[in-house]
């Protein structure tokens, strides 16, 4: 099972001989599922070319706050910092570490660092005496006090020819430290997860359809959180106005219940976990018109037929060790209906929410759910953001793996 680090990584490369290792670090991060944006200090150009790192990261390397090659483009450090899930400075020279500690901001990398609200890791690299110097030691202590995590340095042969501490950790060790620090011991890391989201639309004619009010926000929050835990996510979504630019997520767009059923059944067999959060239509027109239906002035009857029960079918076909999670939106006798559905559809976890609860249901950024697992008491959660609900659902799921 490959460990995936599905993160947007802003990699800062500073002016030290260890910058040659940054090429391998970029390669390993990309292999681990990361999107990597390299930001170099001007001094780093003396040790490795931007072309090398751009080729490996498949993104233009940035150095200047303002691109002075005739375009005058501003490299927005605030946007870069918000894009990043983690900032890694490797190598981090004594000079850059000192500037980070004292809030200096004379290059793009430092501007990104001061704007970042995500975790920051630094991999120091310098010669033995520089590493031992009291000012460097104090700067490292200050970084740690500010929850900036250090990786290394290691003892070994240094560029000066001396042997001792100050050598930058190897790229493989840096990636493992990032995985450990960001993923912890998530049981979802490396697993394949299928998540459905959004509504379906069942055509009446080429213009009209039967649908529901689902926005897909809950399913998208689950997909993002699962990817952040290192999962390889297959997201099957009905028509929604949502975009998701997250490493580790492969998106498949569908429209109807039949299309969603076909996509989910095809993917589910290869997945370790299936989370069906989509609001799939229960009925569809028995016969969709090929042309737009004209208004006649009289009443209109549209015969309906049931759609396939995707969740029940996946429950019947569930293989040993696979975990299946379903959702239930109820308006009356919520808990009784949910318990019956949990058993009938062979689920490992059911997420119940009620339209009676203010702030829950379709179209909101919050949700209030109850988690049901066979053989245990239901756990009612308070009103939370959908991102927090996603974390709570996946925490409970991890206990079942």
Buried (B, 14 or more C-beta within 10 A) or exposed (E): EEBBBBBBBBBBBBBBBBBEBBBBBBBBBBEBBBBBBBBBBBBBBEBBBBEBBBEBBEBEBBBBBEBEEEEEEEBBBEEBBBBBBBBBBBBBBBBBBBBBBEEEBEBBBBBBBBBBEBBBBBBBBBBBEBBEBEEBEEBBEBBEEEEBBBBBBBEEEBEEEEEBBBBBBBBEBBBBBBBEEBBEEBBBBBBBBBBBBBBBBBBBBEEBBBBBEBBBBBBBBBBBBBBBBBBBBBBBBBBBEBEBEBBBBEBBEBBBBBBBBBBBBEBBEEBBBBBBBBBBBBBBBEEBBEEEBEEEEEEEEBEBEEBBBBBBBBBEEBEEEBBBBBBBBBEEEBBEBBBEBBEEBBBBBBBBBBBEBEEBBBEBEBBBBBBBBEEEEBEEBEBBBBBBBBBBBBEBBBEEE
